[in-house]
Structures are given as C-alpha cells and as structure tokens.
Amino acid sequence: MRAQAEGQLLDRSERRTRGFLRATGMAVPDKVVTNSDLEKIVETSDEWIRTRSGIRERRMCAEGENTADLAAEAGAKALEEAGVDPLDVEIIIVSTATPDHLLPATACEAQARLGADRAAAF
C-alpha cells in the first residue's frame, strides 16, 4: 500500500518505524515452593506432577511483595544493562497472568517506580 506524505508517495519500507530492544531484565520471587512442599498439603507427589507437567518448583511472592515490584526490578536491571536513562524509555510493556489489581495496569506502576515519566505503559 502506498501513502501520500507532503505531496510524495512513500512505499511501506520508507515509512516503517524500526524499533529494537536494547536490553531485557528478569526478576522472580526468592521463595521457592517445590513439589515436595505441595505433597504436604494436597494429595499428590513430585513424580506425578513432574511426569504430567514437567514442573519441579514454582516461585511465590513474599508477604508484601507483588507483581509490580518484580516488574520494576526487572526494568531497573534492563536499564542498567543498556545504560539508558529512564526518561529515554519510550514504552513499557508488562505481560502477566497475575496482575496486582485491574487498574492501574502493572506497567503503569513499574513506569512510576522506574521514573520513566515519558514512556507509554501498558
């Protein structure tokens, strides 16, 4: 498809914005819950869980720790690795199945904690 800009026709390659990731960050809770831990509270076994799901352990947030904390920690690691000022970040995307609440989005909380005041967040 061709678009007209300032009297000229531009093809897609000329008007495409190219984005990139300079760095990523990751954070997980410290608390580990093993399959053996689950054996103590429900009728299951490590072997049963592993053979059906491949899961050996999972992480749980400590009391008072939440998804926004982990998102901000991961973001801070990415900023440090990339050597980027938070005010230069253009967008923050947080994808999670465990939001702290419906609104505001976890990305908005991470944005505020990181000081990335100019970034779009969702």
For each residue, the residues with C-beta under 8 A, 3 or more apart:
1: 12
2: 9 10 11
3: 9 10 15
4: 7 8 9 10
5: 8 10 15
6:
7: 4
8: 4 5
9: 2 3 4
10: 2 3 4 5 14 15
11: 2 14 15
12: 1 15 16
13: 16
14: 10 11
15: 3 5 10 11 12
16: 12 13
17:
18:
19:
20:
21: 24
22: 78 82 84
23: 78 79 81 82 84
24: 21 74 78 81
25: 73 74 75 76 77 78 79 81
26: 74 77
27: 69 70 71 73 74 77
28: 59 70
29: 59 60 61 62 65 70
30: 59 62
31: 59 60 61 62
32: 57 58 59 60
33: 37 38 57 58 59 60
34: 37 38 46 56 57
35: 38 39 44 45 46 49 50 55 56 57
36: 39 40 46
37: 33 34 40 41
38: 33 34 35 41 42 44 49
39: 35 36 42 44 45 46
40: 36 37
41: 37 38
42: 38 39
43:
44: 35 38 39 48 49
45: 35 39 48 49
46: 34 35 36 39 49 50 56
47: 50 51
48: 44 45 51 52
49: 35 38 44 45 46 52 53 55
50: 35 46 47 53 54 55 56
51: 47 48
52: 48 49
53: 49 50
54: 50
55: 35 49 50 58
56: 34 35 46 50
57: 32 33 34 35
58: 32 33 55
59: 28 29 30 31 32 33
60: 29 31 32 33
61: 29 31 65 66 67 69 70
62: 29 30 31 65
63:
64:
65: 29 61 62 69 70
66: 61 69 70 100
67: 61 70 71 94 96 98 99 100 106
68: 71 72 100 106 109 110 113
69: 27 61 65 66 72 73
70: 27 28 29 61 65 66 67 73 74
71: 27 67 68 74 75 94 96 106 107 109 110
72: 68 69 75 76 109 110 113 114
73: 25 27 69 70 76 77
74: 24 25 26 27 70 71 77 78
75: 25 71 72 78 79 92 110 113 114 116
76: 25 72 73 79 80 114
77: 25 26 27 73 74 80 81
78: 22 23 24 25 74 75 81 82
79: 23 25 75 76 82 84 85 86 89 114
80: 76 77 83
81: 23 24 25 77 78
82: 22 23 78 79
83: 80
84: 22 23 79 88 89
85: 79 88
86: 79 89 114 115 116 117 119
87: 115 116 117 118
88: 84 85 118
89: 79 84 86 92 114 116 118 119
90: 118 119 120
91: 119 120 121
92: 75 89 107 110 111 114 116 119 120 121 122
93: 107 121 122
94: 67 71 105 106 107 110 121 122
95:
96: 67 71 99 106
97:
98: 67
99: 67 96 102 105 106
100: 66 67 68 106 109
101: 104
102: 99
103:
104: 101 108 109
105: 94 99 108 109 121 122
106: 67 68 71 94 96 99 100 109 110
107: 71 92 93 94 110 111 121 122
108: 104 105 111 112 121 122
109: 68 71 72 100 104 105 106 112 113
110: 68 71 72 75 92 94 106 107 113 114 121
111: 92 107 108 114 116 117 119 121
112: 108 109 115
113: 68 72 75 109 110
114: 72 75 76 79 86 89 92 110 111
115: 86 87 112
116: 75 86 87 89 92 111 119 121
117: 86 87 111
118: 87 88 89 90
119: 86 89 90 91 92 111 116
120: 90 91 92
121: 91 92 93 94 105 107 108 110 111 116
122: 92 93 94 105 107 108
